[in-house]
Amino acid sequence: MDANLPATTEQSAVPAVAEAQAQPTPRPRPRQNITTGLFPLALGVLVIAFAALALWTLMATAGAGA
């Protein structure tokens, strides 16, 4: 019997068609928080600023004495 034909009264059970089953929709991925991406950049800027301040303080206090 052809699967595309409608069921008749002679058939006791009709097999389920795979297309008719509802497919669950996948949940969307959570987006990345912007602070997660900017944290390493901000940390790097702070380290560079601290090193520059330490070097500037060392140069200003040592001075070039004659």
Backbone as CSV, one residue per row, in Angstrom:
resi,resn,N_x,N_y,N_z,CA_x,CA_y,CA_z,C_x,C_y,C_z
1,MET,0.842,-1.177,0.000,0.000,0.000,0.000,0.890,1.244,0.000
2,ASP,0.437,2.260,-0.686,1.225,3.489,-0.812,1.095,4.329,0.452
3,ALA,2.233,4.895,0.942,2.224,5.657,2.188,1.576,7.026,2.026
4,ASN,1.443,7.513,0.783,0.864,8.840,0.568,-0.662,8.840,0.526
5,LEU,-1.261,7.661,0.462,-2.717,7.574,0.427,-3.292,7.695,1.832
6,PRO,-4.473,8.250,1.975,-5.081,8.345,3.323,-5.464,6.971,3.852
7,ALA,-5.549,6.875,5.165,-5.899,5.607,5.805,-7.359,5.271,5.526
8,THR,-7.603,4.009,5.345,-8.979,3.557,5.108,-9.501,2.893,6.379
9,THR,-10.755,2.544,6.358,-11.358,1.894,7.520,-10.886,0.459,7.675
10,GLU,-10.269,-0.123,6.635,-9.789,-1.487,6.722,-8.524,-1.597,7.576
11,GLN,-7.786,-0.506,7.709,-6.551,-0.543,8.488,-6.868,-0.291,9.959
12,SER,-6.290,-1.138,10.810,-6.557,-0.968,12.243,-5.624,0.079,12.861
13,ALA,-4.400,0.159,12.381,-3.447,1.127,12.929,-2.656,1.743,11.784
14,VAL,-2.430,3.037,11.879,-1.680,3.748,10.852,-0.292,4.049,11.412
15,PRO,0.775,3.698,10.708,2.124,3.990,11.229,2.375,5.496,11.286
16,ALA,3.121,5.883,12.282,3.448,7.296,12.448,4.451,7.718,11.383
17,VAL,4.263,8.894,10.871,5.159,9.437,9.850,6.187,10.307,10.553
18,ALA,7.450,10.177,10.178,8.526,10.917,10.840,8.376,12.421,10.642
19,GLU,7.806,12.826,9.505,7.651,14.251,9.237,6.623,14.897,10.159
20,ALA,5.657,14.141,10.573,4.577,14.698,11.368,4.988,14.957,12.816
21,GLN,6.078,14.353,13.259,6.497,14.553,14.638,7.087,15.953,14.787
22,ALA,6.730,16.589,15.867,7.220,17.944,16.106,8.677,17.907,16.544
23,GLN,9.497,18.711,15.906,10.907,18.811,16.267,11.065,19.894,17.331
24,PRO,11.728,19.596,18.443,11.918,20.639,19.459,12.886,21.699,18.943
25,THR,12.534,22.947,19.153,13.406,24.028,18.694,14.572,24.184,19.668
26,PRO,15.788,24.311,19.165,16.938,24.455,20.064,16.907,25.797,20.781
27,ARG,17.319,25.774,22.041,17.347,27.005,22.820,18.478,27.897,22.323
28,PRO,18.261,29.199,22.247,19.340,30.074,21.791,20.474,30.122,22.804
29,ARG,21.719,30.224,22.282,22.885,30.294,23.164,22.885,31.613,23.907
30,PRO,23.268,31.587,25.180,23.352,32.867,25.895,24.478,33.710,25.322
31,ARG,24.234,35.002,25.232,25.237,35.900,24.691,26.321,36.159,25.720
32,GLN,27.519,36.469,25.217,28.641,36.716,26.114,28.498,38.118,26.696
33,ASN,28.727,38.213,27.982,28.668,39.503,28.645,29.840,40.357,28.177
34,ILE,29.619,41.658,27.969,30.673,42.523,27.439,31.819,42.669,28.434
35,THR,31.533,42.593,29.722,32.606,42.719,30.710,33.544,41.525,30.665
36,THR,33.039,40.369,30.229,33.896,39.187,30.111,34.957,39.405,29.044
37,GLY,34.600,40.060,27.971,35.555,40.310,26.907,36.484,41.474,27.198
38,LEU,36.009,42.475,27.936,36.819,43.669,28.187,37.710,43.547,29.416
39,PHE,37.479,42.553,30.252,38.263,42.432,31.481,39.750,42.239,31.223
40,PRO,40.170,41.357,30.321,41.618,41.221,30.071,42.242,42.502,29.513
41,LEU,41.507,43.206,28.677,42.010,44.459,28.127,42.186,45.500,29.225
42,ALA,41.205,45.636,30.091,41.305,46.598,31.196,42.428,46.216,32.156
43,LEU,42.604,44.947,32.392,43.678,44.492,33.275,45.046,44.816,32.673
44,GLY,45.183,44.620,31.378,46.434,44.953,30.701,46.742,46.445,30.754
45,VAL,45.717,47.263,30.573,45.907,48.721,30.647,46.330,49.122,32.052
46,LEU,45.748,48.532,33.065,46.118,48.861,34.438,47.556,48.443,34.750
47,VAL,47.981,47.298,34.250,49.356,46.843,34.486,50.343,47.789,33.806
48,ILE,50.053,48.185,32.573,50.941,49.105,31.863,50.989,50.466,32.558
49,ALA,49.839,50.956,33.013,49.805,52.244,33.709,50.589,52.168,35.025
50,PHE,50.461,51.075,35.746,51.203,50.926,37.003,52.702,50.864,36.749
51,ALA,53.118,50.145,35.718,54.542,50.057,35.391,55.085,51.409,34.944
52,ALA,54.313,52.147,34.159,54.750,53.478,33.721,54.865,54.433,34.899
53,LEU,53.933,54.366,35.822,53.983,55.227,37.005,55.180,54.870,37.880
54,ALA,55.467,53.593,38.031,56.624,53.169,38.823,57.924,53.629,38.168
55,LEU,58.020,53.510,36.860,59.218,53.955,36.155,59.376,55.477,36.239
56,TRP,58.287,56.193,36.084,58.324,57.658,36.170,58.748,58.099,37.572
57,THR,58.238,57.442,38.607,58.622,57.769,39.980,60.103,57.475,40.213
58,LEU,60.579,56.362,39.697,61.993,56.003,39.850,62.892,57.018,39.142
59,MET,62.527,57.448,37.957,63.332,58.418,37.210,63.297,59.790,37.884
60,ALA,62.159,60.174,38.454,62.023,61.500,39.057,62.802,61.567,40.373
61,THR,62.830,60.497,41.149,63.513,60.527,42.436,65.009,60.308,42.294
62,ALA,65.425,59.509,41.307,66.866,59.246,41.133,67.538,60.494,40.585
63,GLY,66.984,61.081,39.564,67.516,62.302,38.986,68.898,62.107,38.416
64,ALA,69.351,63.085,37.709,70.695,63.056,37.143,71.535,64.055,37.934
65,GLY,72.141,63.591,39.003,72.952,64.478,39.848,74.310,64.768,39.210
66,ALA,74.745,66.024,39.384,76.049,66.366,38.803,77.064,66.665,39.866
